[in-house]
Amino acid sequence: MGRVRTRHKGPRVIDLDLLLAGSDIRAGGGVDVPHPRLHLRRFVLLPLCEIAPGATHPVLRKTVAELLRDCPDRSRVEALRT
């Protein structure tokens, strides 16, 4: 893809996060589902809530809307309008 990773935790060649997969719970093998920090990241929860507010976190047993309401991250999240 043209990018070379030069430092640990630095820019990645490609970075895809699988947030939820229905009621599936998986750990190990480099993939954790649901994403282990999903409930802590407002920048993830806000757009996810726009498209799937009723989706349920299979471990925490809360909807995405509830996770957003309870999220400790109070960062400002702005939509990029094109």
Gaussian input, Z-matrix of N, CA and C with variables (Angstrom, degrees):
# hf/3-21g

backbone

0 1
 N
 C     1     B1
 C     2     B2     1     A1
 N     3     B3     2     A2     1     D1
 C     4     B4     3     A3     2     D2
 C     5     B5     4     A4     3     D3
 N     6     B6     5     A5     4     D4
 C     7     B7     6     A6     5     D5
 C     8     B8     7     A7     6     D6
 N     9     B9     8     A8     7     D7
 C    10    B10     9     A9     8     D8
 C    11    B11    10    A10     9     D9
 N    12    B12    11    A11    10    D10
 C    13    B13    12    A12    11    D11
 C    14    B14    13    A13    12    D12
 N    15    B15    14    A14    13    D13
 C    16    B16    15    A15    14    D14
 C    17    B17    16    A16    15    D15
 N    18    B18    17    A17    16    D16
 C    19    B19    18    A18    17    D17
 C    20    B20    19    A19    18    D18
 N    21    B21    20    A20    19    D19
 C    22    B22    21    A21    20    D20
 C    23    B23    22    A22    21    D21
 N    24    B24    23    A23    22    D22
 C    25    B25    24    A24    23    D23
 C    26    B26    25    A25    24    D24
 N    27    B27    26    A26    25    D25
 C    28    B28    27    A27    26    D26
 C    29    B29    28    A28    27    D27
 N    30    B30    29    A29    28    D28
 C    31    B31    30    A30    29    D29
 C    32    B32    31    A31    30    D30
 N    33    B33    32    A32    31    D31
 C    34    B34    33    A33    32    D32
 C    35    B35    34    A34    33    D33
 N    36    B36    35    A35    34    D34
 C    37    B37    36    A36    35    D35
 C    38    B38    37    A37    36    D36
 N    39    B39    38    A38    37    D37
 C    40    B40    39    A39    38    D38
 C    41    B41    40    A40    39    D39
 N    42    B42    41    A41    40    D40
 C    43    B43    42    A42    41    D41
 C    44    B44    43    A43    42    D42
 N    45    B45    44    A44    43    D43
 C    46    B46    45    A45    44    D44
 C    47    B47    46    A46    45    D45
 N    48    B48    47    A47    46    D46
 C    49    B49    48    A48    47    D47
 C    50    B50    49    A49    48    D48
 N    51    B51    50    A50    49    D49
 C    52    B52    51    A51    50    D50
 C    53    B53    52    A52    51    D51
 N    54    B54    53    A53    52    D52
 C    55    B55    54    A54    53    D53
 C    56    B56    55    A55    54    D54
 N    57    B57    56    A56    55    D55
 C    58    B58    57    A57    56    D56
 C    59    B59    58    A58    57    D57
 N    60    B60    59    A59    58    D58
 C    61    B61    60    A60    59    D59
 C    62    B62    61    A61    60    D60
 N    63    B63    62    A62    61    D61
 C    64    B64    63    A63    62    D62
 C    65    B65    64    A64    63    D63
 N    66    B66    65    A65    64    D64
 C    67    B67    66    A66    65    D65
 C    68    B68    67    A67    66    D66
 N    69    B69    68    A68    67    D67
 C    70    B70    69    A69    68    D68
 C    71    B71    70    A70    69    D69
 N    72    B72    71    A71    70    D70
 C    73    B73    72    A72    71    D71
 C    74    B74    73    A73    72    D72
 N    75    B75    74    A74    73    D73
 C    76    B76    75    A75    74    D74
 C    77    B77    76    A76    75    D75
 N    78    B78    77    A77    76    D76
 C    79    B79    78    A78    77    D77
 C    80    B80    79    A79    78    D78
 N    81    B81    80    A80    79    D79
 C    82    B82    81    A81    80    D80
 C    83    B83    82    A82    81    D81
 N    84    B84    83    A83    82    D82
 C    85    B85    84    A84    83    D83
 C    86    B86    85    A85    84    D84
 N    87    B87    86    A86    85    D85
 C    88    B88    87    A87    86    D86
 C    89    B89    88    A88    87    D87
 N    90    B90    89    A89    88    D88
 C    91    B91    90    A90    89    D89
 C    92    B92    91    A91    90    D90
 N    93    B93    92    A92    91    D91
 C    94    B94    93    A93    92    D92
 C    95    B95    94    A94    93    D93
 N    96    B96    95    A95    94    D94
 C    97    B97    96    A96    95    D95
 C    98    B98    97    A97    96    D96
 N    99    B99    98    A98    97    D97
 C   100   B100    99    A99    98    D98
 C   101   B101   100   A100    99    D99
 N   102   B102   101   A101   100   D100
 C   103   B103   102   A102   101   D101
 C   104   B104   103   A103   102   D102
 N   105   B105   104   A104   103   D103
 C   106   B106   105   A105   104   D104
 C   107   B107   106   A106   105   D105
 N   108   B108   107   A107   106   D106
 C   109   B109   108   A108   107   D107
 C   110   B110   109   A109   108   D108
 N   111   B111   110   A110   109   D109
 C   112   B112   111   A111   110   D110
 C   113   B113   112   A112   111   D111
 N   114   B114   113   A113   112   D112
 C   115   B115   114   A114   113   D113
 C   116   B116   115   A115   114   D114
 N   117   B117   116   A116   115   D115
 C   118   B118   117   A117   116   D116
 C   119   B119   118   A118   117   D117
 N   120   B120   119   A119   118   D118
 C   121   B121   120   A120   119   D119
 C   122   B122   121   A121   120   D120
 N   123   B123   122   A122   121   D121
 C   124   B124   123   A123   122   D122
 C   125   B125   124   A124   123   D123
 N   126   B126   125   A125   124   D124
 C   127   B127   126   A126   125   D125
 C   128   B128   127   A127   126   D126
 N   129   B129   128   A128   127   D127
 C   130   B130   129   A129   128   D128
 C   131   B131   130   A130   129   D129
 N   132   B132   131   A131   130   D130
 C   133   B133   132   A132   131   D131
 C   134   B134   133   A133   132   D132
 N   135   B135   134   A134   133   D133
 C   136   B136   135   A135   134   D134
 C   137   B137   136   A136   135   D135
 N   138   B138   137   A137   136   D136
 C   139   B139   138   A138   137   D137
 C   140   B140   139   A139   138   D138
 N   141   B141   140   A140   139   D139
 C   142   B142   141   A141   140   D140
 C   143   B143   142   A142   141   D141
 N   144   B144   143   A143   142   D142
 C   145   B145   144   A144   143   D143
 C   146   B146   145   A145   144   D144
 N   147   B147   146   A146   145   D145
 C   148   B148   147   A147   146   D146
 C   149   B149   148   A148   147   D147
 N   150   B150   149   A149   148   D148
 C   151   B151   150   A150   149   D149
 C   152   B152   151   A151   150   D150
 N   153   B153   152   A152   151   D151
 C   154   B154   153   A153   152   D152
 C   155   B155   154   A154   153   D153
 N   156   B156   155   A155   154   D154
 C   157   B157   156   A156   155   D155
 C   158   B158   157   A157   156   D156
 N   159   B159   158   A158   157   D157
 C   160   B160   159   A159   158   D158
 C   161   B161   160   A160   159   D159
 N   162   B162   161   A161   160   D160
 C   163   B163   162   A162   161   D161
 C   164   B164   163   A163   162   D162
 N   165   B165   164   A164   163   D163
 C   166   B166   165   A165   164   D164
 C   167   B167   166   A166   165   D165
 N   168   B168   167   A167   166   D166
 C   169   B169   168   A168   167   D167
 C   170   B170   169   A169   168   D168
 N   171   B171   170   A170   169   D169
 C   172   B172   171   A171   170   D170
 C   173   B173   172   A172   171   D171
 N   174   B174   173   A173   172   D172
 C   175   B175   174   A174   173   D173
 C   176   B176   175   A175   174   D174
 N   177   B177   176   A176   175   D175
 C   178   B178   177   A177   176   D176
 C   179   B179   178   A178   177   D177
 N   180   B180   179   A179   178   D178
 C   181   B181   180   A180   179   D179
 C   182   B182   181   A181   180   D180
 N   183   B183   182   A182   181   D181
 C   184   B184   183   A183   182   D182
 C   185   B185   184   A184   183   D183
 N   186   B186   185   A185   184   D184
 C   187   B187   186   A186   185   D185
 C   188   B188   187   A187   186   D186
 N   189   B189   188   A188   187   D187
 C   190   B190   189   A189   188   D188
 C   191   B191   190   A190   189   D189
 N   192   B192   191   A191   190   D190
 C   193   B193   192   A192   191   D191
 C   194   B194   193   A193   192   D192
 N   195   B195   194   A194   193   D193
 C   196   B196   195   A195   194   D194
 C   197   B197   196   A196   195   D195
 N   198   B198   197   A197   196   D196
 C   199   B199   198   A198   197   D197
 C   200   B200   199   A199   198   D198
 N   201   B201   200   A200   199   D199
 C   202   B202   201   A201   200   D200
 C   203   B203   202   A202   201   D201
 N   204   B204   203   A203   202   D202
 C   205   B205   204   A204   203   D203
 C   206   B206   205   A205   204   D204
 N   207   B207   206   A206   205   D205
 C   208   B208   207   A207   206   D206
 C   209   B209   208   A208   207   D207
 N   210   B210   209   A209   208   D208
 C   211   B211   210   A210   209   D209
 C   212   B212   211   A211   210   D210
 N   213   B213   212   A212   211   D211
 C   214   B214   213   A213   212   D212
 C   215   B215   214   A214   213   D213
 N   216   B216   215   A215   214   D214
 C   217   B217   216   A216   215   D215
 C   218   B218   217   A217   216   D216
 N   219   B219   218   A218   217   D217
 C   220   B220   219   A219   218   D218
 C   221   B221   220   A220   219   D219
 N   222   B222   221   A221   220   D220
 C   223   B223   222   A222   221   D221
 C   224   B224   223   A223   222   D222
 N   225   B225   224   A224   223   D223
 C   226   B226   225   A225   224   D224
 C   227   B227   226   A226   225   D225
 N   228   B228   227   A227   226   D226
 C   229   B229   228   A228   227   D227
 C   230   B230   229   A229   228   D228
 N   231   B231   230   A230   229   D229
 C   232   B232   231   A231   230   D230
 C   233   B233   232   A232   231   D231
 N   234   B234   233   A233   232   D232
 C   235   B235   234   A234   233   D233
 C   236   B236   235   A235   234   D234
 N   237   B237   236   A236   235   D235
 C   238   B238   237   A237   236   D236
 C   239   B239   238   A238   237   D237
 N   240   B240   239   A239   238   D238
 C   241   B241   240   A240   239   D239
 C   242   B242   241   A241   240   D240
 N   243   B243   242   A242   241   D241
 C   244   B244   243   A243   242   D242
 C   245   B245   244   A244   243   D243

   B1=1.4491
   B2=1.5244
   B3=1.3127
   B4=1.4532
   B5=1.5165
   B6=1.3219
   B7=1.4573
   B8=1.5132
   B9=1.3196
   B10=1.4563
   B11=1.5188
   B12=1.3157
   B13=1.4693
   B14=1.5169
   B15=1.3337
   B16=1.4615
   B17=1.5204
   B18=1.3206
   B19=1.4629
   B20=1.5258
   B21=1.3383
   B22=1.4627
   B23=1.5206
   B24=1.3191
   B25=1.4634
   B26=1.5336
   B27=1.3306
   B28=1.4610
   B29=1.5166
   B30=1.3379
   B31=1.4602
   B32=1.5235
   B33=1.3086
   B34=1.4542
   B35=1.5186
   B36=1.3152
   B37=1.4545
   B38=1.5195
   B39=1.3083
   B40=1.4636
   B41=1.5257
   B42=1.3090
   B43=1.4604
   B44=1.5185
   B45=1.3085
   B46=1.4585
   B47=1.5166
   B48=1.3115
   B49=1.4597
   B50=1.5216
   B51=1.3153
   B52=1.4575
   B53=1.5221
   B54=1.3204
   B55=1.4588
   B56=1.5169
   B57=1.3032
   B58=1.4617
   B59=1.5212
   B60=1.3092
   B61=1.4641
   B62=1.5197
   B63=1.3297
   B64=1.4586
   B65=1.5118
   B66=1.3164
   B67=1.4669
   B68=1.5276
   B69=1.3364
   B70=1.4666
   B71=1.5208
   B72=1.3169
   B73=1.4597
   B74=1.5229
   B75=1.3335
   B76=1.4575
   B77=1.5190
   B78=1.3177
   B79=1.4590
   B80=1.5214
   B81=1.3193
   B82=1.4486
   B83=1.5101
   B84=1.3064
   B85=1.4447
   B86=1.5161
   B87=1.3213
   B88=1.4508
   B89=1.5189
   B90=1.3329
   B91=1.4637
   B92=1.5206
   B93=1.3271
   B94=1.4648
   B95=1.5223
   B96=1.3181
   B97=1.4643
   B98=1.5137
   B99=1.3240
   B100=1.4520
   B101=1.5304
   B102=1.3250
   B103=1.4607
   B104=1.5270
   B105=1.3385
   B106=1.4671
   B107=1.5231
   B108=1.3284
   B109=1.4687
   B110=1.5260
   B111=1.3044
   B112=1.4677
   B113=1.5250
   B114=1.3109
   B115=1.4613
   B116=1.5297
   B117=1.3241
   B118=1.4622
   B119=1.5236
   B120=1.3261
   B121=1.4588
   B122=1.5202
   B123=1.3067
   B124=1.4640
   B125=1.5269
   B126=1.3544
   B127=1.4572
   B128=1.5242
   B129=1.3206
   B130=1.4619
   B131=1.5306
   B132=1.3094
   B133=1.4597
   B134=1.5267
   B135=1.3238
   B136=1.4607
   B137=1.5289
   B138=1.3416
   B139=1.4684
   B140=1.5235
   B141=1.3258
   B142=1.4579
   B143=1.5240
   B144=1.3135
   B145=1.4606
   B146=1.5253
   B147=1.3185
   B148=1.4629
   B149=1.5306
   B150=1.3365
   B151=1.4639
   B152=1.5201
   B153=1.3390
   B154=1.4698
   B155=1.5226
   B156=1.3357
   B157=1.4701
   B158=1.5221
   B159=1.3178
   B160=1.4611
   B161=1.5113
   B162=1.3386
   B163=1.4755
   B164=1.5210
   B165=1.3143
   B166=1.4642
   B167=1.5223
   B168=1.3208
   B169=1.4603
   B170=1.5218
   B171=1.3373
   B172=1.4691
   B173=1.5224
   B174=1.3071
   B175=1.4695
   B176=1.5284
   B177=1.3309
   B178=1.4655
   B179=1.5216
   B180=1.3308
   B181=1.4639
   B182=1.5237
   B183=1.3297
   B184=1.4591
   B185=1.5215
   B186=1.3277
   B187=1.4574
   B188=1.5303
   B189=1.3236
   B190=1.4613
   B191=1.5253
   B192=1.3178
   B193=1.4649
   B194=1.5326
   B195=1.3175
   B196=1.4703
   B197=1.5290
   B198=1.3358
   B199=1.4661
   B200=1.5253
   B201=1.3295
   B202=1.4610
   B203=1.5246
   B204=1.3007
   B205=1.4768
   B206=1.5307
   B207=1.3252
   B208=1.4621
   B209=1.5252
   B210=1.3082
   B211=1.4615
   B212=1.5306
   B213=1.3366
   B214=1.4640
   B215=1.5272
   B216=1.3135
   B217=1.4623
   B218=1.5309
   B219=1.3070
   B220=1.4640
   B221=1.5272
   B222=1.3271
   B223=1.4589
   B224=1.5188
   B225=1.3132
   B226=1.4743
   B227=1.5247
   B228=1.3124
   B229=1.4587
   B230=1.5246
   B231=1.3234
   B232=1.4620
   B233=1.5309
   B234=1.3084
   B235=1.4574
   B236=1.5279
   B237=1.3032
   B238=1.4498
   B239=1.5136
   B240=1.3033
   B241=1.4598
   B242=1.5172
   B243=1.3212
   B244=1.4693
   B245=1.5003
   A1=111.25
   A2=117.15
   A3=119.81
   A4=115.78
   A5=117.91
   A6=120.03
   A7=109.65
   A8=116.38
   A9=121.88
   A10=107.84
   A11=115.80
   A12=119.74
   A13=108.63
   A14=116.08
   A15=120.51
   A16=114.25
   A17=117.39
   A18=119.11
   A19=110.20
   A20=114.59
   A21=121.67
   A22=108.81
   A23=116.60
   A24=124.15
   A25=112.40
   A26=116.59
   A27=120.74
   A28=109.78
   A29=116.98
   A30=120.58
   A31=111.64
   A32=116.20
   A33=121.63
   A34=110.13
   A35=114.97
   A36=120.04
   A37=108.99
   A38=115.90
   A39=122.27
   A40=106.63
   A41=116.48
   A42=121.07
   A43=108.69
   A44=115.88
   A45=121.75
   A46=108.07
   A47=116.47
   A48=120.95
   A49=108.72
   A50=116.24
   A51=122.01
   A52=105.86
   A53=116.61
   A54=121.66
   A55=112.08
   A56=116.76
   A57=123.69
   A58=108.46
   A59=115.81
   A60=121.41
   A61=107.36
   A62=114.94
   A63=119.58
   A64=110.19
   A65=116.64
   A66=120.87
   A67=112.27
   A68=117.13
   A69=120.77
   A70=111.54
   A71=115.00
   A72=123.07
   A73=105.80
   A74=116.19
   A75=121.16
   A76=108.80
   A77=115.19
   A78=120.31
   A79=108.73
   A80=114.81
   A81=119.95
   A82=112.65
   A83=114.97
   A84=120.57
   A85=112.98
   A86=117.15
   A87=120.89
   A88=114.69
   A89=117.63
   A90=120.67
   A91=108.83
   A92=115.83
   A93=121.28
   A94=107.86
   A95=116.48
   A96=123.02
   A97=107.45
   A98=118.87
   A99=127.03
   A100=111.30
   A101=115.23
   A102=120.33
   A103=108.14
   A104=117.92
   A105=120.65
   A106=115.76
   A107=118.83
   A108=120.40
   A109=112.37
   A110=116.36
   A111=121.88
   A112=111.71
   A113=117.28
   A114=122.07
   A115=113.81
   A116=117.13
   A117=121.77
   A118=113.04
   A119=117.37
   A120=121.02
   A121=112.07
   A122=114.42
   A123=120.73
   A124=111.79
   A125=117.08
   A126=119.85
   A127=112.29
   A128=117.23
   A129=122.15
   A130=110.07
   A131=115.97
   A132=120.83
   A133=113.75
   A134=117.39
   A135=119.19
   A136=112.56
   A137=119.85
   A138=117.84
   A139=113.12
   A140=117.73
   A141=120.08
   A142=110.20
   A143=116.61
   A144=120.96
   A145=111.80
   A146=116.82
   A147=120.22
   A148=111.66
   A149=117.26
   A150=119.75
   A151=114.01
   A152=117.41
   A153=119.22
   A154=111.48
   A155=118.20
   A156=120.36
   A157=113.89
   A158=116.80
   A159=120.24
   A160=114.72
   A161=117.14
   A162=119.45
   A163=108.27
   A164=116.17
   A165=120.79
   A166=111.77
   A167=115.26
   A168=122.20
   A169=106.33
   A170=118.35
   A171=119.87
   A172=115.26
   A173=118.40
   A174=120.67
   A175=110.44
   A176=116.49
   A177=120.95
   A178=112.98
   A179=116.24
   A180=123.24
   A181=113.00
   A182=113.45
   A183=121.03
   A184=107.22
   A185=115.56
   A186=119.08
   A187=108.71
   A188=115.40
   A189=120.05
   A190=110.02
   A191=117.87
   A192=121.07
   A193=110.93
   A194=117.51
   A195=121.08
   A196=110.96
   A197=116.79
   A198=120.27
   A199=110.14
   A200=116.70
   A201=120.50
   A202=110.44
   A203=116.98
   A204=121.52
   A205=110.84
   A206=117.00
   A207=122.21
   A208=113.90
   A209=117.93
   A210=121.89
   A211=111.25
   A212=117.62
   A213=120.22
   A214=113.42
   A215=117.10
   A216=122.12
   A217=108.53
   A218=117.02
   A219=121.90
   A220=111.65
   A221=116.20
   A222=120.49
   A223=110.99
   A224=115.40
   A225=120.93
   A226=108.18
   A227=115.52
   A228=121.81
   A229=107.36
   A230=115.33
   A231=120.48
   A232=109.66
   A233=115.64
   A234=120.75
   A235=108.20
   A236=115.68
   A237=121.66
   A238=107.59
   A239=117.02
   A240=121.93
   A241=108.66
   A242=115.46
   A243=119.04
   A244=111.68
   D1=1.56
   D2=174.59
   D3=93.06
   D4=-9.56
   D5=179.76
   D6=-107.23
   D7=143.33
   D8=178.15
   D9=-118.95
   D10=126.92
   D11=179.39
   D12=-77.42
   D13=122.38
   D14=-174.77
   D15=-109.17
   D16=-12.36
   D17=179.05
   D18=-149.46
   D19=150.99
   D20=178.65
   D21=-61.60
   D22=134.20
   D23=-178.92
   D24=67.04
   D25=10.83
   D26=177.86
   D27=-84.93
   D28=-170.44
   D29=179.04
   D30=-55.69
   D31=140.30
   D32=-178.18
   D33=-101.84
   D34=157.53
   D35=174.58
   D36=-60.55
   D37=-46.49
   D38=174.18
   D39=-152.04
   D40=144.81
   D41=-178.17
   D42=-137.39
   D43=109.92
   D44=177.41
   D45=-119.48
   D46=129.86
   D47=177.47
   D48=-111.35
   D49=124.10
   D50=174.95
   D51=-90.07
   D52=109.90
   D53=-173.14
   D54=-80.01
   D55=-55.72
   D56=-178.87
   D57=-140.16
   D58=152.55
   D59=173.86
   D60=-141.69
   D61=71.71
   D62=-177.05
   D63=61.55
   D64=-128.65
   D65=-179.82
   D66=-98.89
   D67=8.42
   D68=-179.85
   D69=-65.20
   D70=140.29
   D71=174.02
   D72=-129.27
   D73=120.32
   D74=-179.36
   D75=-137.93
   D76=143.09
   D77=176.39
   D78=-142.03
   D79=138.06
   D80=177.76
   D81=102.49
   D82=170.61
   D83=-179.99
   D84=67.82
   D85=19.95
   D86=178.87
   D87=85.84
   D88=-2.70
   D89=-179.49
   D90=-131.96
   D91=123.88
   D92=174.78
   D93=-116.60
   D94=125.39
   D95=179.10
   D96=-131.25
   D97=126.43
   D98=-1.62
   D99=-67.84
   D100=161.63
   D101=179.70
   D102=-55.87
   D103=130.54
   D104=-173.19
   D105=-64.23
   D106=-19.23
   D107=-179.71
   D108=-118.54
   D109=14.46
   D110=179.41
   D111=-50.34
   D112=-46.94
   D113=-174.62
   D114=-73.09
   D115=-6.11
   D116=-177.91
   D117=-104.99
   D118=0.05
   D119=-171.51
   D120=-121.14
   D121=103.17
   D122=-179.11
   D123=-61.13
   D124=-37.29
   D125=-178.32
   D126=-66.41
   D127=-16.41
   D128=175.05
   D129=-93.64
   D130=-44.36
   D131=-175.41
   D132=-67.60
   D133=-38.15
   D134=-176.23
   D135=-61.58
   D136=-52.70
   D137=177.30
   D138=-68.07
   D139=-32.85
   D140=177.29
   D141=-63.83
   D142=-37.92
   D143=178.38
   D144=-66.59
   D145=-29.98
   D146=177.93
   D147=-66.80
   D148=-32.79
   D149=-177.42
   D150=-102.46
   D151=-22.55
   D152=-177.36
   D153=-150.01
   D154=62.92
   D155=-176.46
   D156=-63.01
   D157=-26.02
   D158=-177.86
   D159=-93.60
   D160=-1.34
   D161=177.58
   D162=-62.23
   D163=139.77
   D164=-174.83
   D165=-107.60
   D166=133.11
   D167=174.55
   D168=-73.46
   D169=119.24
   D170=-172.92
   D171=-70.31
   D172=-18.35
   D173=178.40
   D174=-93.34
   D175=-49.33
   D176=-177.30
   D177=-81.15
   D178=-16.31
   D179=178.62
   D180=55.29
   D181=43.58
   D182=174.64
   D183=-127.66
   D184=151.26
   D185=175.81
   D186=-75.02
   D187=164.04
   D188=176.97
   D189=-60.02
   D190=-38.39
   D191=177.05
   D192=-61.25
   D193=-41.52
   D194=177.85
   D195=-67.33
   D196=-39.71
   D197=178.33
   D198=-62.28
   D199=-41.93
   D200=178.46
   D201=-64.00
   D202=-44.54
   D203=179.05
   D204=-58.66
   D205=-39.82
   D206=-175.17
   D207=-93.11
   D208=-1.08
   D209=-174.58
   D210=-63.26
   D211=128.45
   D212=179.30
   D213=-72.92
   D214=-17.67
   D215=179.62
   D216=-76.97
   D217=117.51
   D218=-179.50
   D219=-108.13
   D220=21.06
   D221=179.33
   D222=-59.82
   D223=150.39
   D224=175.70
   D225=-78.01
   D226=132.13
   D227=178.47
   D228=-122.56
   D229=124.00
   D230=-179.09
   D231=-118.58
   D232=139.05
   D233=175.81
   D234=-76.74
   D235=140.49
   D236=174.89
   D237=-89.20
   D238=116.45
   D239=-178.21
   D240=-100.72
   D241=129.34
   D242=178.68
   D243=-111.52

